[in-house]
Amino acid sequence: MGYLKTDEEFLKRGESGGTCCVIALLRKGRLVVSNIGDCHVVLSRAGKAEVLTSDHRASQEDEKQRIENLGGFVVNYHGTWRVQGSLAVSRGNGDGHLKQWVVADRETRTLLVDHQCEFLILAFDGLWGKIDNQDAVDQNSRH
């Protein structure tokens, strides 16, 4: 619900840009994670990286198909797949000029936390474009 409300506020203001979002909520031993865009959640479970959500990129076949089914197109521009030749993410808040295709529909996962669950890393492509999931867990475990 929060993603759609935020998206609505972006669009009301006429913002030309947009944003991606990743959220984690821990309550009574249950972890709920969700995201839209090129961000994801990694759980360190007994020292092993476990990806809990998926990035939403125009390069993904399922996202490309969804966009094309809505009458849009995805094109490779200088090595990066882009919605309508513009945006590399296929889900997000804002980006009103692409809203028909770049939706705020989140991916959500719920799981029970146990003694092997050590920590979470919530990050965007700025991190994930530089380091893989296991390396991020290993780096964090050292500190």
C-alpha positions in Angstrom: 0.0 0.0 0.0 2.8 2.4 0.9 4.4 2.1 -2.5 1.2 3.0 -4.3 0.5 5.9 -2.0 4.0 7.2 -2.5 3.7 6.8 -6.3 0.4 8.7 -6.2 2.0 11.6 -4.3 4.9 11.7 -6.8 2.4 11.9 -9.7 0.3 14.6 -7.9 3.3 16.8 -7.6 4.2 16.4 -11.2 7.7 15.3 -10.3 9.7 14.5 -13.5 11.9 11.9 -11.8 11.4 8.8 -9.8 12.9 6.5 -7.2 13.2 2.9 -6.3 12.5 1.6 -2.8 13.4 -1.3 -0.6 11.9 -2.0 2.9 12.3 -4.5 5.7 10.0 -4.9 8.7 10.8 -7.2 11.6 8.0 -8.0 14.0 7.6 -10.9 16.4 10.0 -13.1 14.6 8.6 -12.5 11.2 10.5 -10.6 8.5 8.7 -8.9 5.7 10.8 -7.5 2.8 9.6 -5.7 -0.3 11.1 -3.7 -3.2 10.5 -2.0 -6.5 13.3 -1.1 -8.9 17.0 -2.0 -9.0 17.4 -2.7 -5.3 17.2 -5.8 -3.3 17.6 -7.4 0.1 20.2 -9.9 1.1 20.1 -11.9 4.3 23.2 -13.4 5.9 22.1 -16.8 7.1 24.9 -18.6 8.8 27.4 -16.6 6.8 25.8 -17.4 3.4 24.1 -14.7 1.3 20.5 -15.3 0.6 18.8 -12.9 -1.8 15.2 -12.2 -0.6 14.0 -10.0 -3.4 14.7 -9.4 -7.1 15.6 -6.3 -8.9 13.1 -5.0 -11.4 15.0 -4.2 -14.6 14.0 -3.8 -18.2 16.5 -6.5 -19.1 14.5 -9.2 -17.4 12.4 -11.3 -19.8 9.3 -11.3 -17.6 9.4 -7.5 -17.1 10.0 -7.0 -20.9 7.0 -9.1 -21.7 4.8 -7.2 -19.2 5.8 -3.9 -20.7 5.2 -5.1 -24.3 1.8 -6.5 -23.3 0.9 -3.0 -22.1 1.9 -1.5 -25.5 5.4 -0.3 -24.5 8.8 -1.4 -25.8 12.2 -2.2 -24.3 15.3 -1.4 -26.3 19.0 -1.9 -25.7 20.6 1.5 -25.7 24.4 1.6 -25.4 24.4 -1.8 -23.6 21.6 -1.1 -21.2 18.0 -2.3 -21.7 15.6 0.6 -21.2 11.8 1.1 -21.0 10.7 3.3 -24.0 14.5 3.8 -24.6 14.6 5.8 -21.4 14.7 4.1 -18.0 16.6 1.0 -17.0 14.3 0.0 -14.1 10.9 -1.5 -14.9 9.2 -0.7 -11.6 9.4 2.4 -9.4 7.7 5.4 -7.9 7.2 8.5 -10.0 8.5 8.8 -13.6 5.0 9.9 -14.7 5.9 10.1 -18.4 6.5 6.3 -18.2 3.8 5.4 -15.6 1.9 3.2 -18.1 4.8 0.8 -18.1 6.9 1.6 -15.0 4.6 0.5 -12.3 4.8 0.7 -8.5 3.8 -3.0 -8.0 6.0 -4.3 -5.3 7.5 -7.8 -4.7 7.0 -8.9 -1.1 8.3 -11.9 0.8 7.7 -13.0 4.4 9.8 -15.4 6.3 10.4 -16.5 9.9 13.7 -15.4 11.5 15.7 -18.0 13.3 19.1 -18.2 15.1 20.9 -18.5 11.7 19.6 -15.1 10.5 22.5 -12.7 11.2 21.8 -9.4 9.4 20.2 -7.8 6.4 21.7 -5.7 3.6 19.3 -3.4 1.8 20.9 -1.6 -1.1 20.5 -0.2 -4.6 22.5 -0.8 -7.8 25.2 1.6 -6.5 26.3 -1.2 -4.2 25.2 -4.3 -6.1 26.8 -3.0 -9.3 30.2 -3.0 -7.5 30.1 -6.1 -5.2 28.2 -9.4 -5.4 25.9 -10.6 -2.7 28.3 -13.0 -0.9 31.1 -10.5 -0.9 28.8 -7.9 0.7 28.0 -10.4 3.4 31.6 -11.3 3.9 32.7 -7.7 4.1 30.0 -6.9 6.7 30.8 -10.0 8.7 34.3 -8.8 9.3 33.1 -5.6 11.0 
